[in-house]
Amino acid sequence: MIQQTIEQLSALEGVGVSKQVFVGFDGYLDHIQHPVKSKNGANASDYFATIEDFAMHILSLAGKSGQIEMHTQETKIGGNAPILSNALGNLGVKNYCLGSMGFPQISAEFKTMHPLCELITYGHSGVTNAMEFGDGKLMFSDLGAFERVNWSYLKSVIGVENILSYVSKSQVVALVDWVNLPYSTDIWRGILSEVVRPLGNPSKHYLFDLCDPSKKSPEEIVQMLDIISEFANFGLVTLGMNENETRKIWLALKGLSVASSEANEVDLKEIASFIFEKLNIQYLLVHPTGSTIICSQEGLVEVQGKMVSQPKVLTGGGDNLNAGYCLGLLLGMSQSQCALLGMATSGAYIQNGGSPSISDLISYLKTW
């Protein structure tokens, strides 16, 4: 399968992809940071290696207070939509990115995105301080920019005719970051009723990415899942989640608090099958570290991935996975190949510190 995928990608080099993707609706400025554990001289720093180390240090400050020095490695575009959009551009895919990227003018950081990304902005960006460790990341976000962003607001700023035009020209529609936009459910419902339903294109793909639903109630989660299932009446729907998100969704569907530890004791494949059976969608994509589980009417398949031993960047790995998956959909690949492309795009991004081109992706796959 890897060799077949390399051959199909090789045919794209210098040509690009003729089909398009629509992505919405967030946007952040991300400050990538490393918390300093100790100093060795004026300029040399040792960083907290793991989240556990950092957590233990924080705990030691309880009742005492303290200061932690942060080293900002870089400030870059953030948010699921812009990072996914930029990753698609690097893969040669033209796309429309509708998000919060500055207003009335697009902020300078977003103007560095790939020229294949057509940016449509509706407001100011959110801000995220992303602390990265060897075993994960902690993201502290200011979401005030999204407080009034509902479907009516988007229509008033962008126009429903324009949104309908962007979606109609796209073969894949990616709706992401449900958790952090307070009115995401309202926006998705509006897209369904005023854009997707009128278009009535059963061959269009819809990709949904939720982000960590820990702060949402089971009732809110179930309501959102019902809307995603409604999309499946008008196209081919994929719901993509990492392991943590998958276990939280399982808890919500069971009517349990998403803070419960009960899901930790259940096999992930069993959880994935349960969620898929509860939803009326075509594909469920679960991507734990090291593999991807695909549920469809044909059954459950697990595609093994490749671990990156020394990651250069973690923030944006899931968005790059989505970009590779979308590329596979546009090329008409099997679900297993789409999952492979997703993991390879994410792996190349994490290993090299930037979204891969088609040539980069081929080179990475050859080392798999």
Secondary structure, 3 states (H helix, E strand, C coil): CHHHHHHHHHCCCCCCCCCEEEEECCCEEEEEEEEEEEEECCCEEEECCCHHHHHHHHHHCCCCCCCCCEEEEEEEEECHHHHHHHHHHHCCCEEEEEECCCCCCCCHHHHHCCCCEEEEECCCCEEEEEEEECCEEEEEEECHHHCCCCHHHHHHHHCHHHHHHHHHCCCEEEEECCCCCCCHHHHHHHHHHHHHHHHCCCCCEEEEECCCCCCCCHHHHHHHHHHHHHHCCCCEEEEEECHHHHHHHHHHHCCCCCCCCHHHHCCHHHHHHHHHHHCCCCEEEECCCCEEEEEECCEEEEEECCCCCCCCCCCCHHHHHHHHHHHHHHCCCCHHHHHHHHHHHHHHHHHHCCCCCHHHHHHHHHCC
